[in-house]
Each structure stands twice: as C-alpha cells, then as structure tokens.
Amino acid sequence: MERRKALGLIAATGAATAASLTAVPSFGADTGRAADATGQGKANGKGGYTFALDRNVKRTSVRFKNRYGIEVAADLYIPRSARGKLPALAVSGPFGAVKEQSSGLYANEFARRGYVALAFDPSFTGESGGTVRDVASPDIYTEDFSAAVDFLGLQKIVDRERIGVQGICGLSGMALTAAAADSRIKAVATAVMYDMSRSMSRGHEDYYTREQRQKIVDHLSRQRWTDAENGTYARGSHEIPFDKNGNPAPSNRVLPKTLPADADPITKIFFDYYRTERGYHPRSINSTTAWTATTPMSFFAFRQMTNIDMLAPRKALLVAGAEAHSRYYSEDVQAMAPDTVGLVIVPGADHVDLYDRRDLIPFDKLDDFFTQNLA
C-alpha cells in the first residue's frame, strides 16, 4: 500500500462503536486513585490512565465552559510542593485521543517540573460536553485552548502572565492557531504536529488532486443529506482514502480491531499505541471507533496557520520525530516564520514515539523553552 494512502487507515472494517459519556468524579476530587476504566490494557491498572501519576503531583478532575457554552472536562495537575504563583500550561491532543492518554502524560511531567498543567478533552470527545459525540471542529477546538487559559488564569496558584500551551499531534495545529489569536498565551510548543485542515483537505503530503478534492466535497455533501434524512450521524474516515476505481472509500473505524499481517508501517505504529495495552482507552475515538463522517467538511472551510505571523514577538517550539511521517508539517510551519518558530528534530523517533516514550520526548528542551518564554 502506498504510504500516502496508509494515512487514510483504510484497513478497518466492521460496525463503529458509539462513544458515550461516563460518570466522572465530582469537581475537586483527587483522581490519582480513580476507579478502573472498562476496556483493555494497562489503563485498567492506573485508574483508567495509560501512565502512572507521579507521587509528587496532585491530579484533580475539573470542568469549565468555553465561550460556546460547551462544558470541557479536564484534569488539573499541580506540584504537591507548590508555593506562590506558578507558570501554567494548557495541554491537549492527539486528535482522537483523551486526557487519560498522551496529554495527561505530558501534563503530569510538566507538573513534576513545577508547572500547573491542565490536560483537557476537546469538545464533543471523551468526557467533555457536546450533544453530537465525536465530531471535530477546528474553530471550537481552537476555542477550547483559550477556554483552558480562562480556567487557568482564574486559579489563585497561577500567574496569568506566564500561561502557555502544549499541543500534541492533531491538536497542535489548533494550539498554534489559538496562540496567534490570543496574546494571553505567552508561548506555545507542539509535539509531532499535524495541521488537520491541511491533512483533511489536501491529504498526506498534499497528494489529493483537484479532482479528488472535489470528489471528497461531493461525498461529504451527500453524507449531509443522508444524516439529515436519517436523523443520525454516520461514522467515517477523517482523512478519506480512495478505492481502486478512484472513488472515496471511507471506513467506519480509525483503526482495525485486529492488525492485518500486511498492515502498512503507519497503521502499525498507530495500532501499537491505540489498540494495545500501551495506550488503549475506551473513550478514545482512535481506540474504538471513528469520527462523525462529515467531520472533514469544517476542516475544508477553516484553514489553520493563516495568521501565524501574529504570534510574534511570542515564540513557538515545534518538536518532530526524525522518522515521523508528520515531520513535514512542523518543518513547513517553521519555514513560514523562522524568527518566531523553533524546530527540534528527535533522532530515531517516529510519530507515535513522541506520544509516550519518555526516553525520546525532549522534556528538558520543552522545559527550557517554557522557562525562558514564560519568564
């Protein structure tokens, strides 16, 4: 299978599993020993989380609303030895993941290093609100970062003048977009960034032809009629692949239930995280199901990075794996604003390695970046 088509993750078959909201601890509850989540993998042994909470960090379940009135679910990580006003970070991503996965791991590490860190589920996903489940919006996801800044800035322990954001994978594009429009965000870092607007409207490495892009628009438009007539929201691929006849061929799962013997390398690395004990979570879209089928429509309409020049004089740091299929996104953004955006390439790392491989994630460099730019 061609590498670019592999990004459509078209190996999946079978009925999608509808996501559902589950009960969560009340506001202010310490979730370091929360009840086990249902599902598979090591998350069961860590209170539903795919990583262990550092003993020097306190984790609290919190809720706040964005400016659209949607309740956003988050975990607030605070150093147990915290004193005075601290710098703070809003953390989210990857696209289709939940706060119990990679974003929580990052937040836990930042809190261990002295930050107040807020890992949140984007609207419509995980434990966050939104009536239609598992629908993505680049506008609302961008807003969620600013709403997270609102929340952090109201905490007595947080210095409002030292708030930054950390995006991971597909939420990185929204983190950069939010920072360009919200000067309260004093610094922004990303890990294995995806520009989801570019991904969905252009394909991996911009491989979609003009004809293919029109076919996708037509396909999404027809799906809108189907959803309207049925009164439901079908599931489907967010980056739409094509069949051998050149027609859109979406799947109703992001990843297959079992890994085919001939799976392409990119499907393998995502499967190894989301569908195994390493990173599985029952509320993660990537672990269990697919996005609503019309999700790409808003990403065709909303182009990210347009105002990246508005980030200056504030700074950004983009981290990418040397072996990551997503590396070019970070390189292209850095080239757009070389005086504002720094780039760190991690040798030997693929895309998913920087979700949870503590030996590869350059936390020291990220810490140095935020220390300098949140001074």
C-alpha atoms as one frame of an Amber mdcrd trajectory, in Angstrom:
protein
   0.000   0.000   0.000   1.286   3.482  -0.821   2.456   5.451   2.175   0.108
   8.347   1.453  -2.900   6.046   1.287  -1.846   4.422   4.532  -2.653   7.685
   6.289  -6.281   7.048   5.480  -6.002   3.979   7.717  -8.323   2.077   5.421
  -7.695  -1.395   6.788 -10.599  -1.084   9.234 -13.912  -2.855   8.778 -16.931
  -3.563  10.945 -19.548  -1.526  12.728 -18.482   1.528  14.681 -18.972   1.628
  18.411 -20.823   4.742  19.526 -18.955   6.748  22.116 -20.706   7.571  25.348
 -20.203   9.851  28.321 -19.391   8.098  31.551 -19.657   9.201  35.156 -16.729
  11.251  36.428 -15.572  12.319  39.887 -17.119  15.490  41.239 -15.357  18.834
  40.872 -12.322  18.951  43.091 -11.983  15.204  43.560  -8.445  13.816  43.588
  -8.413  11.253  40.772  -4.996   9.783  41.439  -6.789   6.595  42.539  -9.933
   6.798  40.432 -11.956   3.657  39.740 -10.699   1.464  36.931 -11.956   2.171
  33.418 -13.509  -0.592  31.410 -11.685  -1.813  28.340  -8.301  -3.380  27.777
  -4.691  -2.774  28.559  -2.643  -1.234  31.311  -5.077   1.664  31.697  -7.015
  -0.694  33.970  -4.174  -0.764  36.474  -3.661   3.000  36.582  -7.097   4.352
  37.401  -8.093   4.441  33.748  -4.900   6.271  32.755  -2.216   4.951  30.429
   0.576   6.255  32.662   1.339   6.383  36.379   0.732   9.586  38.317   3.972
  10.974  39.726   3.954  10.784  43.525   4.932  14.458  43.714   1.938  15.569
  41.635  -1.711  16.037  42.585  -4.345  15.414  39.905  -7.837  16.905  40.206
 -10.829  16.448  37.902 -12.221  19.832  36.829 -14.827  21.286  34.456 -15.122
  24.650  32.710 -17.113  26.081  29.815 -15.856  27.515  26.549 -17.438  30.589
  25.003 -19.935  28.419  23.120 -21.255  27.126  26.450 -19.840  23.616  25.994
 -18.514  22.045  29.175 -14.913  20.929  28.812 -13.625  18.089  31.013 -10.042
  18.281  32.207  -7.517  17.077  34.747  -5.556  19.701  36.642  -2.017  18.647
  37.592  -0.305  20.613  40.366   3.037  20.016  42.107   2.336  18.837  45.645
   5.064  21.201  46.869   3.562  24.193  45.039   4.097  27.591  46.620   3.257
  31.048  45.315   2.262  31.840  41.741   3.331  29.262  39.170   3.581  29.164
  35.373   0.804  27.143  33.738   0.234  25.118  30.577  -2.913  24.006  28.757
  -2.281  20.626  27.120  -4.312  18.647  24.592  -4.029  16.081  21.811  -3.533
  13.890  19.889  -6.523  14.129  17.526  -8.939  11.415  18.615  -7.230  10.799
  21.968  -8.364  11.624  25.503  -6.781  13.263  28.525  -6.018   9.896  30.092
  -3.547   9.212  27.283  -0.685  11.320  25.899  -1.831  14.791  27.015  -2.131
  13.600  30.599   1.347  12.102  30.447   2.744  15.445  29.262   0.789  17.361
  31.919   1.991  15.001  34.630   5.605  15.532  33.589   5.261  19.311  33.400
   3.678  19.383  36.875   6.563  17.284  38.174   8.816  20.045  36.878   6.935
  22.842  38.644   4.110  23.883  36.306   0.382  23.887  36.821  -0.768  21.803
  33.851  -4.293  21.282  32.522  -4.918  18.279  30.242  -8.343  18.520  28.606
 -10.664  16.588  26.311 -11.691  18.738  23.327 -15.403  19.494  22.982 -17.603
  16.582  21.843 -14.982  13.997  22.845 -14.031  11.979  25.910 -15.794  13.305
  28.996 -16.373  16.791  27.568 -19.835  18.015  26.608 -21.480  18.402  23.229
 -24.605  16.559  22.178 -23.198  15.051  18.988 -20.388  12.777  20.029 -17.002
  12.577  18.331 -17.406  15.459  15.936 -14.389  17.713  15.438 -14.407  21.445
  14.759 -11.205  23.409  14.126 -12.922  26.574  15.341 -14.280  25.096  18.566
 -11.108  23.114  19.248  -9.119  26.332  18.889 -11.545  27.989  21.302 -11.064
  25.151  23.788  -7.426  26.194  24.234  -8.457  29.767  25.019 -11.145  28.487
  27.395  -8.452  26.442  29.129  -6.437  29.647  29.502  -9.531  31.292  31.044
  -9.723  28.494  33.601  -6.031  28.526  34.419  -5.970  32.301  34.798  -8.695
  32.137  37.442  -6.686  29.791  39.672  -5.025  31.569  42.592  -1.915  29.460
  42.187  -1.385  30.523  38.538   0.496  33.584  37.301  -1.692  34.948  34.466
   1.325  36.442  32.753   3.003  33.026  32.485   0.491  30.812  30.683   1.475
  28.725  27.672   0.036  25.840  25.673   1.352  22.444  24.612  -0.315  20.734
  21.673   0.256  17.142  20.622  -0.278  15.703  17.134  -3.567  16.929  15.616
  -4.365  19.390  18.400  -1.027  21.127  17.763  -2.415  22.998  14.768  -5.259
  24.316  16.912  -2.763  25.246  19.652  -0.766  27.373  17.204  -3.930  28.900
  15.768  -5.169  29.775  19.255  -1.843  31.324  20.224  -1.817  33.520  17.108
  -5.236  34.915  18.043  -4.918  35.019  21.852  -1.990  37.035  23.203  -2.631
  35.769  26.739  -0.840  32.655  25.506   2.763  33.682  26.047   4.429  30.651
  24.430   3.339  27.546  22.522   5.029  24.205  21.930   3.943  21.288  19.804
   4.888  17.625  19.510   4.626  15.733  16.186   2.335  18.429  14.824  -0.426
  17.751  12.335  -2.228  20.547  10.505  -5.600  18.808  10.426  -7.113  21.285
   7.969  -4.337  20.575   5.516  -4.473  16.841   6.218  -8.194  16.508   5.577
  -8.471  18.876   2.640  -5.196  18.009   0.880  -4.227  14.521   2.043  -0.870
  13.346   3.351   1.930  15.347   1.741  -0.793  17.121  -0.272  -1.351  14.142
  -2.543  -5.020  14.812  -3.332  -5.541  16.053  -6.864  -8.057  18.811  -7.580
 -10.418  16.150  -8.892 -10.054  14.058  -5.746 -10.708  17.062  -3.530 -13.915
  17.753  -5.421 -14.948  14.125  -5.054 -14.463  14.393  -1.296 -16.551  17.579
  -1.138 -19.303  15.864  -3.135 -19.087  12.773  -0.915 -19.376  14.856   2.272
 -22.261  16.826   0.830 -24.171  13.647   0.027 -23.438  12.367   3.533 -25.054
  15.506   4.935 -28.281  14.592   3.112 -28.068  11.034   4.435 -27.547  12.179
   8.010 -30.371  14.718   7.730 -32.765  12.114   6.350 -31.834   9.514   8.975
 -31.656  11.906  11.899 -28.338  10.355  12.913 -24.633  10.952  12.351 -22.736
   8.263  10.487 -19.106   7.473  11.268 -16.326   7.680   8.724 -12.660   8.366
   7.987 -11.486  11.893   8.721  -8.818  11.672   6.004 -10.685   9.971   3.215
  -8.872   7.387   1.061  -9.820   6.286  -2.439 -10.562   2.816  -3.774  -9.024
   1.264  -6.878 -11.722   2.885  -9.011 -10.827   6.343  -7.777 -13.874   6.823
  -5.555 -13.924   7.930  -1.906 -13.746   4.847   0.324 -14.115   5.844   3.982
 -14.083   3.339   6.842 -16.224   3.358   9.974 -13.194   2.773  12.199  -9.994
   4.773  12.504  -8.058   1.580  13.235  -8.880  -2.090  12.635  -9.991  -4.291
  15.514  -7.089  -6.606  14.755  -3.914  -5.794  12.873  -3.695  -7.408   9.414
  -0.497  -9.292   8.652   0.168  -6.991   5.704  -0.594  -3.736   7.536   1.416
  -0.731   6.368   4.024   0.789   8.743   1.926   3.815   9.685  -1.118   1.778
  10.617   1.206  -0.436  12.675   2.578   2.394  14.796  -0.868   3.861  15.492
  -2.269   0.402  16.257   0.618  -0.265  18.629  -0.434   2.737  20.707  -4.217
   2.954  20.496  -5.196  -0.709  20.197  -2.795  -2.340  22.669  -2.150  -2.120
  26.383   0.364   0.638  25.676  -2.224   3.339  25.040  -5.722   1.911  24.692
  -8.566   3.850  26.298 -12.280   3.073  25.920 -13.192   6.744  25.407 -10.539
   7.337  22.744 -12.001   7.622  19.243  -8.816   6.156  17.789  -9.012   3.169
  20.123 -12.627   2.268  19.483 -14.443   3.911  16.580 -14.261   6.785  14.056
 -15.228  10.447  13.842 -18.584  11.557  12.522 -18.388  11.121   8.759 -18.928
  14.802   7.931 -16.123  15.996  10.228 -13.795  16.908   7.297 -16.280  19.485
   5.992 -15.386  22.126   8.583 -11.678  21.498   8.073 -12.075  22.223   4.360
 -13.631  25.554   5.380 -11.205  26.537   8.158  -7.577  26.949   7.183  -5.064
  26.951  10.020  -1.693  28.762  10.151  -3.036  31.695   8.107  -2.155  34.180
  10.843   0.968  32.515  12.217   2.774  35.849  11.749   0.591  37.278  14.544
   2.370  35.054  17.060   5.455  37.316  17.120   7.100  38.512  19.273   5.953
  35.476  21.256   7.689  32.210  20.442   6.805  28.667  19.432   8.818  25.466
  19.596   7.910  22.539  17.336   9.164  19.040  18.130   9.109  16.318  15.475
  10.499  12.828  15.141  13.225  12.335  12.560  11.405   9.238  11.290   7.880
  10.625  11.664   5.568  10.714   8.640   4.264  14.019  10.078   7.658  15.735
  10.184   6.963  17.933   7.168   4.104  19.754   8.921   6.482  21.147  11.549
   9.173  21.920   9.003   6.737  23.832   6.794   5.393  25.938   9.680   8.906
  26.688  10.888   9.823  27.845   7.385   6.835  30.213   7.381   8.040  32.040
  10.496  11.700  31.159  11.140  12.271  34.076  13.529   9.345  33.068  15.718
   9.167  29.292  15.444  11.949  26.967  16.567  12.264  23.337  15.487  13.661
  20.313  17.314  14.081  17.047  15.405  14.380  13.987  17.637  16.743  11.367
  16.146  15.353   7.867  15.819  11.794   8.837  16.769   8.700   8.085  14.741
   5.399   9.928  15.120   3.889   7.828  17.915   7.153   7.575  19.872   6.605
  11.170  20.996   3.213  10.318  22.485   4.667   8.441  25.439   8.342   7.478
  25.036   9.850   9.418  27.938  13.336   8.458  26.775  12.684  10.230  23.461
  10.353  13.129  24.312  12.711  16.104  24.843  11.118  17.316  28.081  14.307
  19.106  29.111  14.204  21.223  25.943  10.488  21.876  26.322  11.035  22.873
  29.949  13.890  25.204  28.983  11.709  26.747  26.257   8.815  27.463  28.589
  11.092  28.602  31.406  12.639  31.183  29.108   9.452  32.326  27.405   7.135
  32.296  30.420   9.616  34.308  32.500
